[in-house]
């Protein structure tokens, strides 16, 4: 069974991004999911979509939250796909 991968659209100088990544780590461990962090500034297509919205947490194109981690919403989503 493939590992579920969440994508965190982030940028290096963003404190909200760092906070979301840190808060997401225990949830990723709890559900056995991988987190791929993508820098919005290194990809023009991502920049066009998410520039001022970061951080954004996605799974298969579905936006789970942005700016702040909605931990219970993410847990509920992961339970639903698991």
mmCIF file of the N, C-alpha and C atoms, coordinates in Angstrom:
data_MODEL
# 
_entry.id   MODEL 
# 
loop_
_atom_site.group_PDB 
_atom_site.id 
_atom_site.type_symbol 
_atom_site.label_atom_id 
_atom_site.label_alt_id 
_atom_site.label_comp_id 
_atom_site.label_asym_id 
_atom_site.label_entity_id 
_atom_site.label_seq_id 
_atom_site.pdbx_PDB_ins_code 
_atom_site.Cartn_x 
_atom_site.Cartn_y 
_atom_site.Cartn_z 
_atom_site.occupancy 
_atom_site.B_iso_or_equiv 
_atom_site.pdbx_formal_charge 
_atom_site.auth_seq_id 
_atom_site.auth_comp_id 
_atom_site.auth_asym_id 
_atom_site.auth_atom_id 
_atom_site.pdbx_PDB_model_num 
ATOM 1   N N  . UNK A 1 1  ? 0.850   -1.187 0.000   1.00 0.00 ? 1  UNK A N  1 
ATOM 2   C CA . UNK A 1 1  ? 0.000   0.000  0.000   1.00 0.00 ? 1  UNK A CA 1 
ATOM 3   C C  . UNK A 1 1  ? 0.889   1.241  0.000   1.00 0.00 ? 1  UNK A C  1 
ATOM 4   N N  . UNK A 1 2  ? 0.690   2.173  -0.946  1.00 0.00 ? 2  UNK A N  1 
ATOM 5   C CA . UNK A 1 2  ? 1.549   3.354  -1.007  1.00 0.00 ? 2  UNK A CA 1 
ATOM 6   C C  . UNK A 1 2  ? 1.327   4.278  0.191   1.00 0.00 ? 2  UNK A C  1 
ATOM 7   N N  . UNK A 1 3  ? 2.373   4.952  0.545   1.00 0.00 ? 3  UNK A N  1 
ATOM 8   C CA . UNK A 1 3  ? 2.303   5.908  1.646   1.00 0.00 ? 3  UNK A CA 1 
ATOM 9   C C  . UNK A 1 3  ? 1.579   7.160  1.167   1.00 0.00 ? 3  UNK A C  1 
ATOM 10  N N  . UNK A 1 4  ? 0.652   7.643  1.973   1.00 0.00 ? 4  UNK A N  1 
ATOM 11  C CA . UNK A 1 4  ? -0.031  8.894  1.673   1.00 0.00 ? 4  UNK A CA 1 
ATOM 12  C C  . UNK A 1 4  ? 0.967   10.032 1.790   1.00 0.00 ? 4  UNK A C  1 
ATOM 13  N N  . UNK A 1 5  ? 0.923   10.947 0.828   1.00 0.00 ? 5  UNK A N  1 
ATOM 14  C CA . UNK A 1 5  ? 1.833   12.088 0.864   1.00 0.00 ? 5  UNK A CA 1 
ATOM 15  C C  . UNK A 1 5  ? 1.032   13.383 0.898   1.00 0.00 ? 5  UNK A C  1 
ATOM 16  N N  . UNK A 1 6  ? 1.300   14.185 1.914   1.00 0.00 ? 6  UNK A N  1 
ATOM 17  C CA . UNK A 1 6  ? 0.745   15.528 1.992   1.00 0.00 ? 6  UNK A CA 1 
ATOM 18  C C  . UNK A 1 6  ? 1.770   16.484 1.411   1.00 0.00 ? 6  UNK A C  1 
ATOM 19  N N  . UNK A 1 7  ? 1.294   17.539 0.787   1.00 0.00 ? 7  UNK A N  1 
ATOM 20  C CA . UNK A 1 7  ? 2.195   18.558 0.250   1.00 0.00 ? 7  UNK A CA 1 
ATOM 21  C C  . UNK A 1 7  ? 1.985   19.853 1.021   1.00 0.00 ? 7  UNK A C  1 
ATOM 22  N N  . UNK A 1 8  ? 3.082   20.382 1.510   1.00 0.00 ? 8  UNK A N  1 
ATOM 23  C CA . UNK A 1 8  ? 3.056   21.659 2.207   1.00 0.00 ? 8  UNK A CA 1 
ATOM 24  C C  . UNK A 1 8  ? 3.731   22.689 1.309   1.00 0.00 ? 8  UNK A C  1 
ATOM 25  N N  . UNK A 1 9  ? 2.941   23.626 0.824   1.00 0.00 ? 9  UNK A N  1 
ATOM 26  C CA . UNK A 1 9  ? 3.478   24.709 0.000   1.00 0.00 ? 9  UNK A CA 1 
ATOM 27  C C  . UNK A 1 9  ? 3.953   25.781 0.976   1.00 0.00 ? 9  UNK A C  1 
ATOM 28  N N  . UNK A 1 10 ? 5.225   26.123 0.879   1.00 0.00 ? 10 UNK A N  1 
ATOM 29  C CA . UNK A 1 10 ? 5.882   26.914 1.908   1.00 0.00 ? 10 UNK A CA 1 
ATOM 30  C C  . UNK A 1 10 ? 6.833   27.916 1.265   1.00 0.00 ? 10 UNK A C  1 
ATOM 31  N N  . UNK A 1 11 ? 7.444   28.744 2.098   1.00 0.00 ? 11 UNK A N  1 
ATOM 32  C CA . UNK A 1 11 ? 8.574   29.571 1.645   1.00 0.00 ? 11 UNK A CA 1 
ATOM 33  C C  . UNK A 1 11 ? 9.542   29.711 2.804   1.00 0.00 ? 11 UNK A C  1 
ATOM 34  N N  . UNK A 1 12 ? 10.804  29.906 2.466   1.00 0.00 ? 12 UNK A N  1 
ATOM 35  C CA . UNK A 1 12 ? 11.869  29.821 3.462   1.00 0.00 ? 12 UNK A CA 1 
ATOM 36  C C  . UNK A 1 12 ? 11.808  30.892 4.538   1.00 0.00 ? 12 UNK A C  1 
ATOM 37  N N  . UNK A 1 13 ? 11.365  32.074 4.260   1.00 0.00 ? 13 UNK A N  1 
ATOM 38  C CA . UNK A 1 13 ? 11.383  33.153 5.250   1.00 0.00 ? 13 UNK A CA 1 
ATOM 39  C C  . UNK A 1 13 ? 10.020  33.392 5.906   1.00 0.00 ? 13 UNK A C  1 
ATOM 40  N N  . UNK A 1 14 ? 9.169   32.408 5.875   1.00 0.00 ? 14 UNK A N  1 
ATOM 41  C CA . UNK A 1 14 ? 7.790   32.525 6.368   1.00 0.00 ? 14 UNK A CA 1 
ATOM 42  C C  . UNK A 1 14 ? 7.663   31.835 7.728   1.00 0.00 ? 14 UNK A C  1 
ATOM 43  N N  . UNK A 1 15 ? 7.412   32.616 8.780   1.00 0.00 ? 15 UNK A N  1 
ATOM 44  C CA . UNK A 1 15 ? 7.283   32.005 10.105  1.00 0.00 ? 15 UNK A CA 1 
ATOM 45  C C  . UNK A 1 15 ? 6.029   31.147 10.216  1.00 0.00 ? 15 UNK A C  1 
ATOM 46  N N  . UNK A 1 16 ? 4.952   31.505 9.542   1.00 0.00 ? 16 UNK A N  1 
ATOM 47  C CA . UNK A 1 16 ? 3.746   30.671 9.569   1.00 0.00 ? 16 UNK A CA 1 
ATOM 48  C C  . UNK A 1 16 ? 4.017   29.316 8.921   1.00 0.00 ? 16 UNK A C  1 
ATOM 49  N N  . UNK A 1 17 ? 4.831   29.319 7.885   1.00 0.00 ? 17 UNK A N  1 
ATOM 50  C CA . UNK A 1 17 ? 5.190   28.074 7.201   1.00 0.00 ? 17 UNK A CA 1 
ATOM 51  C C  . UNK A 1 17 ? 5.968   27.153 8.131   1.00 0.00 ? 17 UNK A C  1 
ATOM 52  N N  . UNK A 1 18 ? 6.948   27.716 8.827   1.00 0.00 ? 18 UNK A N  1 
ATOM 53  C CA . UNK A 1 18 ? 7.749   26.925 9.766   1.00 0.00 ? 18 UNK A CA 1 
ATOM 54  C C  . UNK A 1 18 ? 6.873   26.381 10.889  1.00 0.00 ? 18 UNK A C  1 
ATOM 55  N N  . UNK A 1 19 ? 5.943   27.200 11.370  1.00 0.00 ? 19 UNK A N  1 
ATOM 56  C CA . UNK A 1 19 ? 5.035   26.757 12.438  1.00 0.00 ? 19 UNK A CA 1 
ATOM 57  C C  . UNK A 1 19 ? 4.131   25.627 11.964  1.00 0.00 ? 19 UNK A C  1 
ATOM 58  N N  . UNK A 1 20 ? 3.593   25.740 10.735  1.00 0.00 ? 20 UNK A N  1 
ATOM 59  C CA . UNK A 1 20 ? 2.724   24.676 10.233  1.00 0.00 ? 20 UNK A CA 1 
ATOM 60  C C  . UNK A 1 20 ? 3.508   23.385 10.038  1.00 0.00 ? 20 UNK A C  1 
ATOM 61  N N  . UNK A 1 21 ? 4.706   23.478 9.512   1.00 0.00 ? 21 UNK A N  1 
ATOM 62  C CA . UNK A 1 21 ? 5.519   22.279 9.305   1.00 0.00 ? 21 UNK A CA 1 
ATOM 63  C C  . UNK A 1 21 ? 5.799   21.583 10.634  1.00 0.00 ? 21 UNK A C  1 
ATOM 64  N N  . UNK A 1 22 ? 6.136   22.343 11.663  1.00 0.00 ? 22 UNK A N  1 
ATOM 65  C CA . UNK A 1 22 ? 6.409   21.757 12.977  1.00 0.00 ? 22 UNK A CA 1 
ATOM 66  C C  . UNK A 1 22 ? 5.154   21.152 13.596  1.00 0.00 ? 22 UNK A C  1 
ATOM 67  N N  . UNK A 1 23 ? 4.026   21.834 13.472  1.00 0.00 ? 23 UNK A N  1 
ATOM 68  C CA . UNK A 1 23 ? 2.771   21.329 14.041  1.00 0.00 ? 23 UNK A CA 1 
ATOM 69  C C  . UNK A 1 23 ? 2.261   20.105 13.288  1.00 0.00 ? 23 UNK A C  1 
ATOM 70  N N  . UNK A 1 24 ? 2.598   20.009 12.010  1.00 0.00 ? 24 UNK A N  1 
ATOM 71  C CA . UNK A 1 24 ? 2.152   18.885 11.190  1.00 0.00 ? 24 UNK A CA 1 
ATOM 72  C C  . UNK A 1 24 ? 2.935   17.601 11.469  1.00 0.00 ? 24 UNK A C  1 
ATOM 73  N N  . UNK A 1 25 ? 4.172   17.732 11.920  1.00 0.00 ? 25 UNK A N  1 
ATOM 74  C CA . UNK A 1 25 ? 5.043   16.566 12.121  1.00 0.00 ? 25 UNK A CA 1 
ATOM 75  C C  . UNK A 1 25 ? 4.419   15.476 12.995  1.00 0.00 ? 25 UNK A C  1 
ATOM 76  N N  . UNK A 1 26 ? 3.854   15.797 14.169  1.00 0.00 ? 26 UNK A N  1 
ATOM 77  C CA . UNK A 1 26 ? 3.262   14.725 14.976  1.00 0.00 ? 26 UNK A CA 1 
ATOM 78  C C  . UNK A 1 26 ? 2.045   14.062 14.324  1.00 0.00 ? 26 UNK A C  1 
ATOM 79  N N  . UNK A 1 27 ? 1.283   14.828 13.553  1.00 0.00 ? 27 UNK A N  1 
ATOM 80  C CA . UNK A 1 27 ? 0.124   14.253 12.859  1.00 0.00 ? 27 UNK A CA 1 
ATOM 81  C C  . UNK A 1 27 ? 0.608   13.314 11.760  1.00 0.00 ? 27 UNK A C  1 
ATOM 82  N N  . UNK A 1 28 ? 1.643   13.713 11.048  1.00 0.00 ? 28 UNK A N  1 
ATOM 83  C CA . UNK A 1 28 ? 2.213   12.854 10.008  1.00 0.00 ? 28 UNK A CA 1 
ATOM 84  C C  . UNK A 1 28 ? 2.703   11.545 10.607  1.00 0.00 ? 28 UNK A C  1 
ATOM 85  N N  . UNK A 1 29 ? 3.352   11.623 11.750  1.00 0.00 ? 29 UNK A N  1 
ATOM 86  C CA . UNK A 1 29 ? 3.823   10.416 12.436  1.00 0.00 ? 29 UNK A CA 1 
ATOM 87  C C  . UNK A 1 29 ? 2.642   9.566  12.897  1.00 0.00 ? 29 UNK A C  1 
ATOM 88  N N  . UNK A 1 30 ? 1.646   10.203 13.471  1.00 0.00 ? 30 UNK A N  1 
ATOM 89  C CA . UNK A 1 30 ? 0.453   9.501  13.976  1.00 0.00 ? 30 UNK A CA 1 
ATOM 90  C C  . UNK A 1 30 ? -0.236  8.686  12.881  1.00 0.00 ? 30 UNK A C  1 
ATOM 91  N N  . UNK A 1 31 ? -0.308  9.246  11.674  1.00 0.00 ? 31 UNK A N  1 
ATOM 92  C CA . UNK A 1 31 ? -1.021  8.587  10.574  1.00 0.00 ? 31 UNK A CA 1 
ATOM 93  C C  . UNK A 1 31 ? -0.097  7.887  9.582   1.00 0.00 ? 31 UNK A C  1 
ATOM 94  N N  . UNK A 1 32 ? 1.204   7.981  9.803   1.00 0.00 ? 32 UNK A N  1 
ATOM 95  C CA . UNK A 1 32 ? 2.156   7.333  8.902   1.00 0.00 ? 32 UNK A CA 1 
ATOM 96  C C  . UNK A 1 32 ? 2.167   7.923  7.516   1.00 0.00 ? 32 UNK A C  1 
ATOM 97  N N  . UNK A 1 33 ? 2.000   9.240  7.432   1.00 0.00 ? 33 UNK A N  1 
ATOM 98  C CA . UNK A 1 33 ? 2.008   9.906  6.135   1.00 0.00 ? 33 UNK A CA 1 
ATOM 99  C C  . UNK A 1 33 ? 3.321   10.654 5.930   1.00 0.00 ? 33 UNK A C  1 
ATOM 100 N N  . UNK A 1 34 ? 3.673   10.839 4.680   1.00 0.00 ? 34 UNK A N  1 
ATOM 101 C CA . UNK A 1 34 ? 4.858   11.615 4.332   1.00 0.00 ? 34 UNK A CA 1 
ATOM 102 C C  . UNK A 1 34 ? 4.430   13.061 4.088   1.00 0.00 ? 34 UNK A C  1 
ATOM 103 N N  . UNK A 1 35 ? 5.344   13.968 4.336   1.00 0.00 ? 35 UNK A N  1 
ATOM 104 C CA . UNK A 1 35 ? 5.102   15.383 4.054   1.00 0.00 ? 35 UNK A CA 1 
ATOM 105 C C  . UNK A 1 35 ? 6.179   15.867 3.096   1.00 0.00 ? 35 UNK A C  1 
ATOM 106 N N  . UNK A 1 36 ? 5.756   16.347 1.952   1.00 0.00 ? 36 UNK A N  1 
ATOM 107 C CA . UNK A 1 36 ? 6.666   16.925 0.973   1.00 0.00 ? 36 UNK A CA 1 
ATOM 108 C C  . UNK A 1 36 ? 6.524   18.440 1.072   1.00 0.00 ? 36 UNK A C  1 
ATOM 109 N N  . UNK A 1 37 ? 7.615   19.116 1.369   1.00 0.00 ? 37 UNK A N  1 
ATOM 110 C CA . UNK A 1 37 ? 7.605   20.572 1.477   1.00 0.00 ? 37 UNK A CA 1 
ATOM 111 C C  . UNK A 1 37 ? 8.102   21.149 0.152   1.00 0.00 ? 37 UNK A C  1 
ATOM 112 N N  . UNK A 1 38 ? 7.273   21.979 -0.464  1.00 0.00 ? 38 UNK A N  1 
ATOM 113 C CA . UNK A 1 38 ? 7.605   22.601 -1.739  1.00 0.00 ? 38 UNK A CA 1 
ATOM 114 C C  . UNK A 1 38 ? 7.725   24.108 -1.555  1.00 0.00 ? 38 UNK A C  1 
ATOM 115 N N  . UNK A 1 39 ? 8.803   24.680 -2.063  1.00 0.00 ? 39 UNK A N  1 
ATOM 116 C CA . UNK A 1 39 ? 9.041   26.116 -1.953  1.00 0.00 ? 39 UNK A CA 1 
ATOM 117 C C  . UNK A 1 39 ? 8.283   26.852 -3.053  1.00 0.00 ? 39 UNK A C  1 
ATOM 118 N N  . UNK A 1 40 ? 7.339   27.665 -2.648  1.00 0.00 ? 40 UNK A N  1 
ATOM 119 C CA . UNK A 1 40 ? 6.500   28.404 -3.591  1.00 0.00 ? 40 UNK A CA 1 
ATOM 120 C C  . UNK A 1 40 ? 7.328   29.339 -4.467  1.00 0.00 ? 40 UNK A C  1 
ATOM 121 N N  . UNK A 1 41 ? 8.464   29.792 -3.961  1.00 0.00 ? 41 UNK A N  1 
ATOM 122 C CA . UNK A 1 41 ? 9.285   30.737 -4.709  1.00 0.00 ? 41 UNK A CA 1 
ATOM 123 C C  . UNK A 1 41 ? 10.189  30.068 -5.741  1.00 0.00 ? 41 UNK A C  1 
ATOM 124 N N  . UNK A 1 42 ? 10.288  28.752 -5.704  1.00 0.00 ? 42 UNK A N  1 
ATOM 125 C CA . UNK A 1 42 ? 11.159  28.058 -6.654  1.00 0.00 ? 42 UNK A CA 1 
ATOM 126 C C  . UNK A 1 42 ? 10.395  27.512 -7.858  1.00 0.00 ? 42 UNK A C  1 
ATOM 127 N N  . UNK A 1 43 ? 9.079   27.694 -7.866  1.00 0.00 ? 43 UNK A N  1 
ATOM 128 C CA . UNK A 1 43 ? 8.252   27.153 -8.942  1.00 0.00 ? 43 UNK A CA 1 
ATOM 129 C C  . UNK A 1 43 ? 7.234   28.216 -9.371  1.00 0.00 ? 43 UNK A C  1 
ATOM 130 N N  . UNK A 1 44 ? 7.385   28.789 -10.564 1.00 0.00 ? 44 UNK A N  1 
ATOM 131 C CA . UNK A 1 44 ? 6.469   29.835 -11.011 1.00 0.00 ? 44 UNK A CA 1 
ATOM 132 C C  . UNK A 1 44 ? 4.994   29.418 -10.995 1.00 0.00 ? 44 UNK A C  1 
ATOM 133 N N  . UNK A 1 45 ? 4.709   28.161 -11.301 1.00 0.00 ? 45 UNK A N  1 
ATOM 134 C CA . UNK A 1 45 ? 3.312   27.700 -11.296 1.00 0.00 ? 45 UNK A CA 1 
ATOM 135 C C  . UNK A 1 45 ? 2.752   27.707 -9.877  1.00 0.00 ? 45 UNK A C  1 
ATOM 136 N N  . UNK A 1 46 ? 3.543   27.235 -8.918  1.00 0.00 ? 46 UNK A N  1 
ATOM 137 C CA . UNK A 1 46 ? 3.098   27.281 -7.520  1.00 0.00 ? 46 UNK A CA 1 
ATOM 138 C C  . UNK A 1 46 ? 2.943   28.720 -7.055  1.00 0.00 ? 46 UNK A C  1 
ATOM 139 N N  . UNK A 1 47 ? 3.892   29.566 -7.450  1.00 0.00 ? 47 UNK A N  1 
ATOM 140 C CA . UNK A 1 47 ? 3.823   30.978 -7.083  1.00 0.00 ? 47 UNK A CA 1 
ATOM 141 C C  . UNK A 1 47 ? 2.562   31.637 -7.603  1.00 0.00 ? 47 UNK A C  1 
ATOM 142 N N  . UNK A 1 48 ? 2.180   31.303 -8.821  1.00 0.00 ? 48 UNK A N  1 
ATOM 143 C CA . UNK A 1 48 ? 0.967   31.877 -9.411  1.00 0.00 ? 48 UNK A CA 1 
ATOM 144 C C  . UNK A 1 48 ? -0.278  31.448 -8.647  1.00 0.00 ? 48 UNK A C  1 
ATOM 145 N N  . UNK A 1 49 ? -0.280  30.229 -8.148  1.00 0.00 ? 49 UNK A N  1 
ATOM 146 C CA . UNK A 1 49 ? -1.447  29.710 -7.435  1.00 0.00 ? 49 UNK A CA 1 
ATOM 147 C C  . UNK A 1 49 ? -1.495  30.112 -5.965  1.00 0.00 ? 49 UNK A C  1 
ATOM 148 N N  . UNK A 1 50 ? -0.340  30.089 -5.284  1.00 0.00 ? 50 UNK A N  1 
ATOM 149 C CA . UNK A 1 50 ? -0.341  30.157 -3.823  1.00 0.00 ? 50 UNK A CA 1 
ATOM 150 C C  . UNK A 1 50 ? 0.490   31.281 -3.215  1.00 0.00 ? 50 UNK A C  1 
ATOM 151 N N  . UNK A 1 51 ? 0.974   32.212 -4.005  1.00 0.00 ? 51 UNK A N  1 
ATOM 152 C CA . UNK A 1 51 ? 1.939   33.209 -3.549  1.00 0.00 ? 51 UNK A CA 1 
ATOM 153 C C  . UNK A 1 51 ? 1.674   33.743 -2.139  1.00 0.00 ? 51 UNK A C  1 
ATOM 154 N N  . UNK A 1 52 ? 0.595   34.446 -1.923  1.00 0.00 ? 52 UNK A N  1 
ATOM 155 C CA . UNK A 1 52 ? 0.317   35.062 -0.617  1.00 0.00 ? 52 UNK A CA 1 
ATOM 156 C C  . UNK A 1 52 ? -0.517  34.162 0.295   1.00 0.00 ? 52 UNK A C  1 
ATOM 157 N N  . UNK A 1 53 ? -0.836  32.978 -0.139  1.00 0.00 ? 53 UNK A N  1 
ATOM 158 C CA . UNK A 1 53 ? -1.692  32.072 0.626   1.00 0.00 ? 53 UNK A CA 1 
ATOM 159 C C  . UNK A 1 53 ? -0.895  31.147 1.537   1.00 0.00 ? 53 UNK A C  1 
ATOM 160 N N  . UNK A 1 54 ? 0.417   31.090 1.362   1.00 0.00 ? 54 UNK A N  1 
ATOM 161 C CA . UNK A 1 54 ? 1.241   30.133 2.101   1.00 0.00 ? 54 UNK A CA 1 
ATOM 162 C C  . UNK A 1 54 ? 1.229   30.405 3.600   1.00 0.00 ? 54 UNK A C  1 
ATOM 163 N N  . UNK A 1 55 ? 1.383   29.338 4.364   1.00 0.00 ? 55 UNK A N  1 
ATOM 164 C CA . UNK A 1 55 ? 1.496   27.948 3.957   1.00 0.00 ? 55 UNK A CA 1 
ATOM 165 C C  . UNK A 1 55 ? 0.143   27.360 3.561   1.00 0.00 ? 55 UNK A C  1 
ATOM 166 N N  . UNK A 1 56 ? 0.208   26.398 2.652   1.00 0.00 ? 56 UNK A N  1 
ATOM 167 C CA . UNK A 1 56 ? -0.983  25.683 2.198   1.00 0.00 ? 56 UNK A CA 1 
ATOM 168 C C  . UNK A 1 56 ? -0.683  24.193 2.303   1.00 0.00 ? 56 UNK A C  1 
ATOM 169 N N  . UNK A 1 57 ? -1.598  23.449 2.908   1.00 0.00 ? 57 UNK A N  1 
ATOM 170 C CA . UNK A 1 57 ? -1.458  21.999 3.022   1.00 0.00 ? 57 UNK A CA 1 
ATOM 171 C C  . UNK A 1 57 ? -2.437  21.337 2.071   1.00 0.00 ? 57 UNK A C  1 
ATOM 172 N N  . UNK A 1 58 ? -1.901  20.447 1.233   1.00 0.00 ? 58 UNK A N  1 
ATOM 173 C CA . UNK A 1 58 ? -2.699  19.784 0.195   1.00 0.00 ? 58 UNK A CA 1 
ATOM 174 C C  . UNK A 1 58 ? -2.533  18.270 0.253   1.00 0.00 ? 58 UNK A C  1 
ATOM 175 N N  . UNK A 1 59 ? -3.558  17.580 -0.220  1.00 0.00 ? 59 UNK A N  1 
ATOM 176 C CA . UNK A 1 59 ? -3.453  16.148 -0.498  1.00 0.00 ? 59 UNK A CA 1 
ATOM 177 C C  . UNK A 1 59 ? -4.162  15.899 -1.820  1.00 0.00 ? 59 UNK A C  1 
ATOM 178 N N  . UNK A 1 60 ? -3.429  15.408 -2.790  1.00 0.00 ? 60 UNK A N  1 
ATOM 179 C CA . UNK A 1 60 ? -3.983  15.131 -4.122  1.00 0.00 ? 60 UNK A CA 1 
ATOM 180 C C  . UNK A 1 60 ? -4.789  16.309 -4.669  1.00 0.00 ? 60 UNK A C  1 
ATOM 181 N N  . UNK A 1 61 ? -4.257  17.518 -4.496  1.00 0.00 ? 61 UNK A N  1 
ATOM 182 C CA . UNK A 1 61 ? -4.925  18.706 -5.014  1.00 0.00 ? 61 UNK A CA 1 
ATOM 183 C C  . UNK A 1 61 ? -6.025  19.266 -4.143  1.00 0.00 ? 61 UNK A C  1 
ATOM 184 N N  . UNK A 1 62 ? -6.368  18.585 -3.063  1.00 0.00 ? 62 UNK A N  1 
ATOM 185 C CA . UNK A 1 62 ? -7.405  19.055 -2.141  1.00 0.00 ? 62 UNK A CA 1 
ATOM 186 C C  . UNK A 1 62 ? -6.738  19.923 -1.075  1.00 0.00 ? 62 UNK A C  1 
ATOM 187 N N  . UNK A 1 63 ? -7.185  21.174 -0.954  1.00 0.00 ? 63 UNK A N  1 
ATOM 188 C CA . UNK A 1 63 ? -6.641  22.057 0.072   1.00 0.00 ? 63 UNK A CA 1 
ATOM 189 C C  . UNK A 1 63 ? -7.232  21.686 1.425   1.00 0.00 ? 63 UNK A C  1 
ATOM 190 N N  . UNK A 1 64 ? -6.370  21.336 2.368   1.00 0.00 ? 64 UNK A N  1 
ATOM 191 C CA . UNK A 1 64 ? -6.809  20.971 3.711   1.00 0.00 ? 64 UNK A CA 1 
ATOM 192 C C  . UNK A 1 64 ? -6.840  22.178 4.636   1.00 0.00 ? 64 UNK A C  1 
ATOM 193 N N  . UNK A 1 65 ? -5.896  23.101 4.464   1.00 0.00 ? 65 UNK A N  1 
ATOM 194 C CA . UNK A 1 65 ? -5.880  24.328 5.249   1.00 0.00 ? 65 UNK A CA 1 
ATOM 195 C C  . UNK A 1 65 ? -4.799  25.250 4.695   1.00 0.00 ? 65 UNK A C  1 
ATOM 196 N N  . UNK A 1 66 ? -4.878  26.509 5.087   1.00 0.00 ? 66 UNK A N  1 
ATOM 197 C CA . UNK A 1 66 ? -3.818  27.450 4.748   1.00 0.00 ? 66 UNK A CA 1 
ATOM 198 C C  . UNK A 1 66 ? -3.656  28.440 5.902   1.00 0.00 ? 66 UNK A C  1 
ATOM 199 N N  . UNK A 1 67 ? -2.525  29.088 5.939   1.00 0.00 ? 67 UNK A N  1 
ATOM 200 C CA . UNK A 1 67 ? -2.089  30.006 6.995   1.00 0.00 ? 67 UNK A CA 1 
ATOM 201 C C  . UNK A 1 67 ? -1.790  29.286 8.312   1.00 0.00 ? 67 UNK A C  1 
ATOM 202 N N  . UNK A 1 68 ? -2.757  28.542 8.846   1.00 0.00 ? 68 UNK A N  1 
ATOM 203 C CA . UNK A 1 68 ? -2.583  27.834 10.116  1.00 0.00 ? 68 UNK A CA 1 
ATOM 204 C C  . UNK A 1 68 ? -3.054  26.397 9.964   1.00 0.00 ? 68 UNK A C  1 
ATOM 205 N N  . UNK A 1 69 ? -2.416  25.491 10.683  1.00 0.00 ? 69 UNK A N  1 
ATOM 206 C CA . UNK A 1 69 ? -2.810  24.086 10.640  1.00 0.00 ? 69 UNK A CA 1 
ATOM 207 C C  . UNK A 1 69 ? -4.127  23.903 11.380  1.00 0.00 ? 69 UNK A C  1 
ATOM 208 N N  . UNK A 1 70 ? -5.100  23.349 10.698  1.00 0.00 ? 70 UNK A N  1 
ATOM 209 C CA . UNK A 1 70 ? -6.370  22.970 11.320  1.00 0.00 ? 70 UNK A CA 1 
ATOM 210 C C  . UNK A 1 70 ? -6.251  21.486 11.649  1.00 0.00 ? 70 UNK A C  1 
ATOM 211 N N  . UNK A 1 71 ? -5.648  21.209 12.804  1.00 0.00 ? 71 UNK A N  1 
ATOM 212 C CA . UNK A 1 71 ? -5.243  19.852 13.160  1.00 0.00 ? 71 UNK A CA 1 
ATOM 213 C C  . UNK A 1 71 ? -6.400  18.862 13.138  1.00 0.00 ? 71 UNK A C  1 
ATOM 214 N N  . UNK A 1 72 ? -7.519  19.214 13.726  1.00 0.00 ? 72 UNK A N  1 
ATOM 215 C CA . UNK A 1 72 ? -8.638  18.266 13.758  1.00 0.00 ? 72 UNK A CA 1 
ATOM 216 C C  . UNK A 1 72 ? -9.211  18.022 12.374  1.00 0.00 ? 72 UNK A C  1 
ATOM 217 N N  . UNK A 1 73 ? -9.249  19.052 11.550  1.00 0.00 ? 73 UNK A N  1 
ATOM 218 C CA . UNK A 1 73 ? -9.727  18.877 10.174  1.00 0.00 ? 73 UNK A CA 1 
ATOM 219 C C  . UNK A 1 73 ? -8.798  17.937 9.405   1.00 0.00 ? 73 UNK A C  1 
ATOM 220 N N  . UNK A 1 74 ? -7.483  18.098 9.574   1.00 0.00 ? 74 UNK A N  1 
ATOM 221 C CA . UNK A 1 74 ? -6.518  17.238 8.890   1.00 0.00 ? 74 UNK A CA 1 
ATOM 222 C C  . UNK A 1 74 ? -6.648  15.805 9.399   1.00 0.00 ? 74 UNK A C  1 
ATOM 223 N N  . UNK A 1 75 ? -6.762  15.631 10.709  1.00 0.00 ? 75 UNK A N  1 
ATOM 224 C CA . UNK A 1 75 ? -6.943  14.281 11.267  1.00 0.00 ? 75 UNK A CA 1 
ATOM 225 C C  . UNK A 1 75 ? -8.211  13.627 10.721  1.00 0.00 ? 75 UNK A C  1 
ATOM 226 N N  . UNK A 1 76 ? -9.307  14.375 10.688  1.00 0.00 ? 76 UNK A N  1 
ATOM 227 C CA . UNK A 1 76 ? -10.569 13.831 10.179  1.00 0.00 ? 76 UNK A CA 1 
ATOM 228 C C  . UNK A 1 76 ? -10.429 13.438 8.707   1.00 0.00 ? 76 UNK A C  1 
ATOM 229 N N  . UNK A 1 77 ? -9.764  14.272 7.935   1.00 0.00 ? 77 UNK A N  1 
ATOM 230 C CA . UNK A 1 77 ? -9.535  13.971 6.523   1.00 0.00 ? 77 UNK A CA 1 
ATOM 231 C C  . UNK A 1 77 ? -8.709  12.690 6.378   1.00 0.00 ? 77 UNK A C  1 
ATOM 232 N N  . UNK A 1 78 ? -7.623  12.589 7.141   1.00 0.00 ? 78 UNK A N  1 
ATOM 233 C CA . UNK A 1 78 ? -6.762  11.415 7.049   1.00 0.00 ? 78 UNK A CA 1 
ATOM 234 C C  . UNK A 1 78 ? -7.474  10.146 7.488   1.00 0.00 ? 78 UNK A C  1 
ATOM 235 N N  . UNK A 1 79 ? -8.330  10.246 8.497   1.00 0.00 ? 79 UNK A N  1 
ATOM 236 C CA . UNK A 1 79 ? -9.142  9.082  8.895   1.00 0.00 ? 79 UNK A CA 1 
ATOM 237 C C  . UNK A 1 79 ? -10.051 8.651  7.748   1.00 0.00 ? 79 UNK A C  1 
ATOM 238 N N  . UNK A 1 80 ? -10.592 9.625  7.040   1.00 0.00 ? 80 UNK A N  1 
ATOM 239 C CA . UNK A 1 80 ? -11.518 9.337  5.942   1.00 0.00 ? 80 UNK A CA 1 
ATOM 240 C C  . UNK A 1 80 ? -10.878 8.686  4.741   1.00 0.00 ? 80 UNK A C  1 
ATOM 241 N N  . UNK A 1 81 ? -9.592  8.957  4.512   1.00 0.00 ? 81 UNK A N  1 
ATOM 242 C CA . UNK A 1 81 ? -8.934  8.348  3.358   1.00 0.00 ? 81 UNK A CA 1 
ATOM 243 C C  . UNK A 1 81 ? -8.204  7.064  3.733   1.00 0.00 ? 81 UNK A C  1 
ATOM 244 N N  . UNK A 1 82 ? -8.063  6.830  5.042   1.00 0.00 ? 82 UNK A N  1 
ATOM 245 C CA . UNK A 1 82 ? -7.303  5.672  5.505   1.00 0.00 ? 82 UNK A CA 1 
ATOM 246 C C  . UNK A 1 82 ? -8.072  4.461  5.541   1.00 0.00 ? 82 UNK A C  1 
# 
